[in-house]
């Protein structure tokens, strides 16, 4: 599945166009490598996403074409959440 579609279906990012823009800005890494929106995602991949001042690392657990809102969080496991704010 494409990275931008996975981010939308899993609801990590609300809209697919936003997911594409974020990846085009170089704010998403898959298994340690910068990823484009068209990058193919597989079960077991690690995604690191930069959300403003927060960096979230998740592991892909399931890939499904569509899912209900309450089941979307089952598609991934949050491994780390880091704040980039310098206090």
N, C-alpha and C positions, 0 to 999 in steps of 0.2 A: 504494500500500500504506500502511496506517496506520503511524504512527510506532512505536507500542508493538510491533506485529507485526514490523516491520523490525528493531528492536533485539533481539528474541528470536531471529529466524531467523538474523541475522548474528552472534549470540552476543556482541554488545557488552554486553548485559545478559542474565543467565541465564534469568530468568522474565518472562513478559509482564506479570504483575501487578506485579512490581517496576518494570518499565519504565513502567507506568501511574502508579505512586506517585511515581517520580522526576520524571516530566513534570508531574504535578499539583503538585509542590512547587516548580515553576519552575526546575528545574535543567537543562533541555534547551532549546537554541535552534536553530531551523532558519533558515538564511540570515539570521542576525542578529536574528530575532524569536523571542520566547518561544513555545514550542510546547506544545500539549496532546497527549494520547495519540492523539487522533483525527485529528491533522494528517496530510494526505496527503504522502507522500514520493515524490520523482521522482529519476531518475538525474541527477546533477550537483548535487544539493542538498548544502549544507554543514551538518553537525550539530556542535554544540558541547555536550558533556556534562560536567557537574560531578560527579566522583566524589570525595566527601570533600575531600581536600586536593589533588586532581589534576583538571586540566581537559584533556579530549581533544577535538580537532577532527578530524573525518573527512569525506571526500567520498564520496557514494554513487556507486558504479560500476556495480552491477548490482542488479536487483530480481528475486528468485525466491521462489516460495511456500514451498518447502522446500529444504533443502540439507544435505549431509553436513558433519560437524564440520570435516573437513580442507579443505573448500571454502568455508566460511563467511567466512574472511578475504578472499576474492576479491570480496566484495560491497562492500567499501569500501577507501579508502586513508587511512591516518593522515597528516594534514597537520601537526599540532602536538600536543605533549604538554607541558603546563606544570604546574609544581608551585606551589601557592599557599602552601606552608609558608614562614613568615617566619623566616629564619635570623638 
